[in-house]
Amino acid sequence: RVTKLVTGLDLVWDVKALTDKKIIFTQRNRATVSTFSKGKVKRVKGFPSSKVWVSGETGLLGLEVDADDHRRIYTCQGWNKPGGGHDIRVIAWTLDARFRNITRDKVLLKGHPTSSGRHGGCRVLIDGEGTMIVGTGDAAQGSNPRNLDSLGGKTLRLDRYTGKPWPTNVYADATTDRRYLHTFGHRNVQGLALRNDGTVFSMEHGPDRDDEVNLLLNGRDYGWNPVPGYNESVPMT
């Protein structure tokens, strides 16, 4: 039996529990954060939807709620940079006590590559150690997945409070963006899941076949290398 709770939504991208009676969710193209409780949807005020870059498969995407403080949430989205251009970035926010208003706390990570908006990723997960894991897309650019200094086509690990690279990353001491690298060789990571034994899995789209579920292991290569150009006839692994 299916019971319809809400109508009129558009491309709901991520849903998380705030309390045992209230959920919070994002809509990709509308670039809105909303809550649902007692049969009612309420848009969270203060979220700067006009600053979100919406194009193709990119907009307001992944969402995570901090397990230690449900007023602190994290989003991953396309962003219109003040001087022009755009990127994809992860931002921490604080909700008020009634979950009705939001203020920006800190940009944790920015500079994820973009092109037309295709393959923007982007999922956020807090694992059992408190690490933030971010799954990214390759921006449909063939060199990104295996370019260790690109944030595209990767899973990344960082501190959810400071935005600094997680100290056990294989290149944590590097001076380039590879210090955030957890795994590489991905096409378009749009799912992350934490199992109760602490292992983390990613889910991503293949070109026209070979969608993948992968067990994430630090420093590993997951095989997507569509070069020269963007050759989508090559296998995922």
Sequence and secondary structure as in RCSB ss.txt:
>XXXX:A:sequence
RVTKLVTGLDLVWDVKALTDKKIIFTQRNRATVSTFSKGKVKRVKGFPSSKVWVSGETGLLGLEVDADDHRRIYT
CQGWNKPGGGHDIRVIAWTLDARFRNITRDKVLLKGHPTSSGRHGGCRVLIDGEGTMIVGTGDAAQGSNPRNLDS
LGGKTLRLDRYTGKPWPTNVYADATTDRRYLHTFGHRNVQGLALRNDGTVFSMEHGPDRDDEVNLLLNGRDYGWN
PVPGYNESVPMT
>XXXX:A:secstr
       S   EEEEEESSSS EEEEETTTTEEEEEETTEEEE BT  GGGB  BTTBSEEEEEE TT TTEEEE
EEEEE TTS EEEEEEEEEE TTS BEEEEEEEEEEE  SSSTT   EEEE TTSEEEEE B TT TTTTT TT 
STTEEEEEETTT  B TTSTTTT SSGGGGEEEE  SBEEEEEE TTS EEEEE  SSS  EEEE  TT B    
 TTTT TTS   
